[in-house]
């Protein structure tokens, strides 16, 4: 889980292009730890932040294959090694009978792994974030775009000046957690 964010400054923008331009300007000025919040994906801002795709799909695929292999091994051990019964003239290793259960186990493990990986990689559950104390941040899920720059108290003026130069609708101070 990521550590709580430091106090900082939150800039509110009206559109995604303004947010992406502000992210590029902040990164060019050397700011790190930026957070962009928007009501929908903004690929330009994500690219400017240096966000890469999360490996959730690879984690889910690996867990699904591993669970399916374990399920196959369990079915083989039970049917061939531990209790070899001749039912209906089938051979002990009746692979076609194993497939439905192995498939279901693999899909279930992949789904659970994808959920847990998504939560872990997103740093969730996070029940409180300092941005929740800013009333305007409620519009981040509706129609506003926000850029948060965490900074020490000594850097407050520089952060506000950089964000003010980007033409935001408003600048909001973010209280400490």
C-alpha positions, 0 to 999 in steps of 0.5 A: 500500500502506498504511503499517504500523500503529503499536503499539496496543491490541487488544480481544477481544469475544465477539459482533458487537454488542459489537464494533459498540458498541465501534467506535461508542464509540471513534469518538465519543471521537475515535479514528481509524485503527481496525481491526475484525476479525471471522470474518464481516461485521459491517455495524453495525461497518462502518457505524460505521467509515465503511467504504464499498463498494469500487469493484471492480465499477466497475473490473471493468466499465470494464476489461471494456468497454474490453478488449471495445472494443479486441478489436472494434477489433482484429478490425475492423482485421484483417478489414476494413482489413488483410486484407479477404478474402471468405470464403463471401460474407460482408461484410468486417465480419462482426460475428457472427463477432467476438462470441465472441472479443470477449466472452471478451476482455472477461470475461477483462479484467474478471476480472483487473481485479477481482482486481488492484483487490481486492488493491490496495484491500485493501492486499494482499499484506501479509505481516506485521501487528503484530496477528499477534504477539498469540496471541489474534488467531488466533481472529479467523477462528473465533469472536472479534471484535477492535477495534484502536486504534493509538496513540502510547505516551503515549495507551496509558492512554486507549485501554485505559480506553476499551476496558475500559469496553466490557467486552471479554473481554481487552485485548492490547497490540500490539507495534510492527512 
